Amino acid sequence: MQVKTMGKRALAAVCALLLCVSMMGMAAPASAASVDIPQTVDSLEIGYTLPLSAGQAGVSWSSSDPAVATVDQNGVVTGHSMGKATITATYGGQSDSCTVSVGFLNGIDVSHHNVTDWDAIAASGVDFVMIRVGYGWEGDQVDREFVNNVKGAYEHGIPFGLYFYSYAGTESTPAEEDAQKEADYCLWAMERIQPYLDGMVLPVAYDLEEDVHRSMSGEQLGRLVKIFADALREEGLSTMVYTSDSIICKLDMEELAGQGISFWDAYYIPDDELDFTKQLTMGSSTPGWDTGVVPDIWQYASDGRNPGVGGGQANTDLDLIYLDMDSAKDQLKEIAQPEVNVSGNTATLNFAARTLYLDSYNIVKLRDGQVLTVAEDLPRCTLQYIDNDYQAGDVYYLNCNLNPLLTTVTDTYYGLHPGNWDMEGTLNVGDVMNLAQAVLDNSRLPQNSYFRSDWNNDQVLDVLDVMTLTQQLFWYTD
C-alpha cells in the first residue's frame, strides 16, 4: 500500500480543526446515540429465531404481539405463530422498529412504472421480487426497465421471478395464437438476462387480467395458460398464472397444478381487515367460490410502500409467500418416487407437482444394492424422463433439492439420499443407529461410499455426521 504524507501546513490545519471540534464537544452536551434497525421488514419460520441489531448497546426491545413473535433483550426474535409483529428498539428517548412476519416471506413486484432504488429495496429487507418482462407480442413491448430491474435484484442478492402481461384475445387473431406468440416473445426478451438467470428462483408468471379474459370460459383460459407454460417448459422454465379470484375460480386448478403450474392470486383486502394469522385460500373473496387452495404467491395490496420505490412515497404491489413446510414435505414425498412405465429396456418416469418448493432434482436408481445416477440437475419444471437403460428390479427415486428461498434448510433431499442405510427411500431412527455404529466401528461401513453420510464433507465419518443426520430426521418427520 502506498502512503502519502501531509505537508506541514496541511498537518497544522488539521490539528487546529481537531482542536476546535474537541472544544465544541466540551462546551455542549453529547446528543443521544441514534437507534437504527437497518431493515424495515424481515421474515422467519415458526419456531425459528432471527437476530436484530439496532446499532447500539443497551437498547430496550419490545414486541407488539408476543403471541406471534417475542424478542429478548439481545434483539433475538423468536417466531411463535403465523402473523406480523412490530419489533421496536428504544434507547435514550429514541426508537426504531422492524415489522417481522412469521410464517411467510415478504415481496414486491415492479415494472417501469416504479422508480426503483435497488440499494434502498435491498436495505428494506424484502425477501423476493417479481419483475415484469413485457406485454403482448407486437412491436417493442419489452418493459423498458426489465434488464435494469433484473440486474438490480441480482446484484443485490434478492431472489426474483418474472411476469409477462397478456393481451391474448384482445385483437382479431385467435387468443390461442396470441398466447403462443407471447410465450415466444417472452423467451426472446429473456435472452437479454442470461447472465443473471441463476438468481431467478421463482417461476415466470403469465398475467391474465384483461376484461376479455374475464369473459372467457375456464376451458379457454386453461388452454392459454398451458400453451404459454408448455413453451417455457421446453426451455427449462417453470411457470405460474397470475390473476384475480374471478378468473382463478374458472380454471381447472387441479389439472394445472398437475402440470407443474403454480398460482399467484391478486386479492386486495383493506388494511384494517388484513389478517395474517392464517393462510388465505383462493376464491375466498366470494361466497361459494372458495377453492380451499392456498396460493403460491398472494398479492395482497396494490398501494403498499417500500423505501426503494418512489422514495417510499409511491404505490407498489405487496406480495407474500407462505413458509408452509408441512405442505412442502407432503409434495416432496409425493414426488420422491415417480410413476414408472416400462417397455423392454425403456423406463418412462412421470412426475408432476406444484414446483415452487423445488429448486431442481437428480434421478437415481437402485440396482442390486448399488445407487446409480441417471440424471443430474433437472429443472423443477420437468414432468417426464426416459431412461433407456432399465433392468428388471431397478427402483427409481427423485432426490429433490429445495428452493433456497423457502426454507432455512438447504441442500436437503427427499428420495434415496445419504444416510438412507436400508435403501428404502425415507429416513428413520434405524438409519441414525447404523451411522452411529459405523462411527464406532468402521468395519460396519457399506462398500458403496454413497451411504457414508459424510454430511459436512470433511472426509471423516464422526459424531458431527450423526448429529446432522439426526437433525435431518427431525426435519423429515416432525
N, C-alpha and C positions, 0 to 999 in steps of 0.2 A: 504494500500500500504506500503510495506517495503522499507525504505530509507537507503541506505548505505552512511556512511560518509567517507570523504577523510582523509588520513593521512596528517601530517604537511608537509612532504617533497613533497608529490604529490600536495598539495594545493599551495605550494611555486612555484613549476614548472609551474603550470597552470597560476598563476599570472604573472610570468615572460613572458610566452608565450603571454598572452593577452597584456602586455605592449609593446612587440616587434611589435605585429600586429598593435596596436594603433599608434606607432611611424611611422611604414611604411605607414599607412593611412595618416598621417600628411605630410609625405615627398613627396608623389606622388598625383597628382590629381585623383579624383574618376573617374572610367570609366563610360561610358554612360550605363544607365539601359537597360537591354535586353527587347526586344519586342517579345512576344511569343503567338501566337494563337494556342491553344492545338490541334485542329483538322485541317486536311488538306482539308477535304471536309465536306459539310453539306447540308441539304435539307429543303425546306419549301414549303407549298402550296401557290398558287397565292392568294394574299390578306392577307396573314398571316405575322407575324413578328418572327424574330429569333435574340436573343441577343448573341453577340460575346464578348469575353474578350481577351485582349492582355496582361494581367498580369501587366499592367502599367497604372497609371492615366495620363490624359493629352495627350493621343495619338491623332493623326490626322487620321481620317478614310476616305476612298475613295472607289468608286465602278468603275470597268472597263466598266460597261454597265448599266447606271441608268435606261434605258428603261426596263431592266429585273429586277434589284434589286437596291434599294438605301440603303444607310447606314447613320445614323445620327452620331453626334459626341459622342454619348454614346455607339456606337457599335451596335445599334439595326438595323438589316437588315429588309427591307420590300420587299416582292416579288410582282412584278407588272405584269409580263408576263412570259410565258414559255421560258426557256433558262438557260444559265450559266453566272455567273458574278464572277469576282475575287474581293474579298473584301480585302483591304490592310490597315494595321495599321502601322503608321510611328511615330517615336519618337526619338529625339536625333541622327538623322542620321542613325538609324536602322529601319528595317521594316520586317513584316511578313505578309503572306496572306493565305486566305482560299477560295477555289472555292465553291461557293454556287449555287446549282441547284434549280430552281424554277419550280414547276410543275412535278417533278419526283424525285424518290429516287435513291441512288447510291448503287451498289453492286458489288461483285466479286464472282467467283466460283473457288473452289480449289479441288485438289486431292493430292496424294502422290508425284506428280511431282513438287508441290510447297513446298518450305521450308518455313513454316509459323511460324511467331511470333505473337501469338494472342494478347499479350499486345499492340504491335505496330498496328495491324489491328484494334483493338478497338479504340485506340487513334486517328487513322486516320479519324474516323467519318463515316465509311461506314454504311449504313442502314440495309443491309442484306447480306447473303452469301449463295450460293448453294454449297453443299458438295457431292462429289462422294461416292456412296455406294460401287460399284464394277462393274463387267463387265461379260457378258456371264453367264454360269452356270456350267461349268465343272471344277472340282478341286478347289483349293484355290484361288478364284478370287475376294475376298473381298479386296477393297482398303486398303492397309496396314496402312494408316493414318486415316481411316474412323472414328473410335471411338475417336481418339485423336482430330480430327478436330471438330467433333460434340461436344465433351466435351469442347473444347476451345471456340467455339462460345457460347455455353450455359453459361459457367461460366463468360463470358464477356458480357452477356446480348445482344448478337447480334442475331436477328431473323434469322432463317435459313430454307432452304428447301433442298431436296436431288435430286440427279440424278443418273440414272443407265444406263451404256453404253451397248447397244445391239449389239450382234453378230448374231441375228436371221437370218437364211438363208445363213450363210457363210459356214456351214458344210453340211453333207449328210442328216441330219434329216430335216423334213419339217419345214419351218420358223415358222408356227403357233405353232408347238410343242415346238420350241425353246422359243417363246415368253412366253408360259405358264411356262416353266421351269425357265426362267429368272425372272418372277414375283415371283415364289416360292422361288428362291434363294435370291431375294431382300428382301422378307419378313423374311426369315431365318436370313439374315445378320442384319436386323433391330432389331432383338431381343436383340442385344448387346447394343442398345442405349435406352432401355426402361426408364431409369431414367431421360432422357433429352428430351423426346418427347413433353413436354409441351412448349418447346422453338421452336418447328417446326411449324411455322405459314404459311409456303409456301408448295406447293404440292411436290410430288415425280415426277420427270421428267423422261420420257422414251426417251433415247438418241438414235436417228436414224441418223447415218451419214456414215455408211459403203458404199462402192461402190455398193454392192449388193442391198442396199436399194434404191439407185438412179435408179437402173434398174427395180425395182418392179413397178407394177401398183398401182394406187391410192387405188383401192379396197383392194389389199393385204396388203398394208401399213396400211390402216384403220383397217383391221382385227387384225394386230399385236398390234396396239395401244389399241384397245378395249379389247383384251384378257388380256393385261397387266393391263389396268385400272380396268376391272371387278374384277380381283383377288385382287387388292389392295383395291377396294371399299368395298369388303366383310369384310375387316379388319378396315373399317372406315377411309381410307386414300384417299385423293383426289389426282388427277394426272394431269400431263400436258405432252405434247410432245415437245421435243427439237429437232430441225433440222434446215436446211437452206431453203431458198426460193424455191430451185429447187425441194425439196420434199414436202414442205408445200403446194405448189400450186397443187399438185396431190391429196391432201386429201379433203374429203368432210368435210369442216370445220364447216359448219352449223350442220351437224349430230353429229360430235364430241363435239361441244360446247353444244348441247342439252343434251349430256350425262355427262355434268359437267367437260369436259376435256378442259383445257386451253392450251395456246401456248407460247412457248419460241423460239424466232426467232434469229438465228445466221446470222447476216448480217453486214459485216465489211465495213466501209467507211473510206477512207483516212482522216487523221486528218484535213487537210486543206479544206475538203469538208463536214465535220460534221456540221449539222445544228440541234441544239437542240431547236429551237424556234417553232417547230411544231412536231406533232406526226408522227412517221413512220408508214406506213401500210405494211403488209406482201406481198411480191411479187413485191414490187415497184422497185426491182433491175433490172427487165427485162420488157421491153415494152410489154404490153398485158397480163402481169401476175398479175398486182396489184389486190389484193383481196378486198381492202378497209377496211380490218380488222386490227385493232391495236393490236400488240402482248401484251400479259400479261407481259412478260419479253422480253427485247431486249438486246441481247449480241452484243455490237457494236464494240468491239475491242478484239483482242487476244494478243496484245503486249503492254498492259497497264502496269502501275506501281502502286504499293501500298507499303508503308513503311514496312509492315509486311510480304511481300513476297520477299525472297532473299535479304533482306536488302534494298529493294526499287530498286534493280538493275536487277531483273529477270522479265520476262514477266508474266503477269497474265491476265485472261479474265476480261473485264469490262462489267457490266450489268446495266440496269436501269428498273424501274417500274414507269409508269406514274401515277401521282396523279390525276386521272380523276374522280372527284367526281360527275360530271353530269352523266357519264356513270354508276357509282356505284348506284346512285339514281334510274336510269332507270331500272337497273337489279333488284334491291331490291324491287321496286314497283311491278315488274312483278312476283316476287316470292311470295310476301306477301299474295296473295290469290291463293291457289293451285287449280288445276283442281280436281274435286271430282266426283267419280263414286260410286253410291250407289246400293247395292243389299241387301234388307232386313235390318238387323241391322248392316251391314258391309259397311263402307265407305273407299274407296281406294283413297288416296291422291297422286297425281302425281305432282312432281315439278322438274324442271330441269333448270339449269342456269350455266353460267361460274362461277366458285367458288372462284376466287382469292379475291373478295371483302368480302367474308363471313368468319367468324370465326366459328360460329355454329348457331343453332336456336332452338327455342321451338315451339311446336304446341299448340295453344289454340283454344277453340271453344266457341261460344256464344250460350247459350241455355236459353231461357226465361229470358233474361236480366242478366244472370249470366255468368261469364267467368270461364271456366273450363280448367285446364291444362291437355293436352292429352299426351305430351311427352316433355322432357327437354334435353337440351344439345345434340341434334342430330349433328353428324359430318357434315361438309359442303358438303360432297360428297353424302349425302343421296338423292335419287331420288324418293323414294316412301315410303309411310307409310300406314298401315292398322289399322283403328280404328273399333273395334268390338262392340262399344257402341254408335252407331249412332241412333239418334232420329229425326223424321221429323222436319224440321225447323232449325236444327243445322247449324251454319255457321263457317267455319274453317279459321284460319289465321296462318301464319308463322311469328313469331317475330324474325327478323334477327339481329344477333349480328355481327357488322362489324369487319373485320380483323384489329386488332390494329396497324399493320404495316402500313396500307394505309391511315390513317387519324388521325388527332388530336382529332376528335370527337369519343369518345369511349363509350361503353355500350349504343349505340343508337339502337333503334328498328324501323323496318318497320313492319306494321301489326297492331294488336289490342294491344296498349301499354298504360301505364299510361298516363292520360291526355286526352284520347280519350273519352270525355264525351258522345258524341252522338253515340258511338259504331259502327261507320261505317268504321273504319279501316284507316282513314287518319287524320292528324292534321289540324286544321283550326282555324280561329280567334274566332269562337264560342266556341271552347274548352277553349281558353285562358280566354274569358269573363266569362264562367261558373266557372272556377277555381278562378278567381279574386272575383266573387260574393261569393263563398264558403269561401274564406279567410275572407271576411267582415261579413258573416253570416253563421255559421257552420250548421244551420238547412238546408241549401241547399246541404249539403254533401250527396252523394249517400250512401246507406247502404253497398254496396259492397266496401270494403276497397281497392280493386284493382284499383279503379279510384280516390284514394285520391290525387295522384300526389305529394307525399312527396318525391320530387326528391333528396333532399340532405339527406334523411333518418335520420332526426333528431327527428322524431316522432311529429313534429309540422307542421301544414299547415300554411305557412306565405308567405310574399311577395317574399321571395327568390325563392320559388317554382314557383310562377307566372313568375318571371324573367327567370328562367331556361326553363320553358315550352315555353316561347316566343322565346328564343334563338333556341330551337329545331324546332319551327315552321319555323323560318327563314332558318334553315339548310335544312329542308324538301322541302321548296317551292321556295327558291331563284334560 
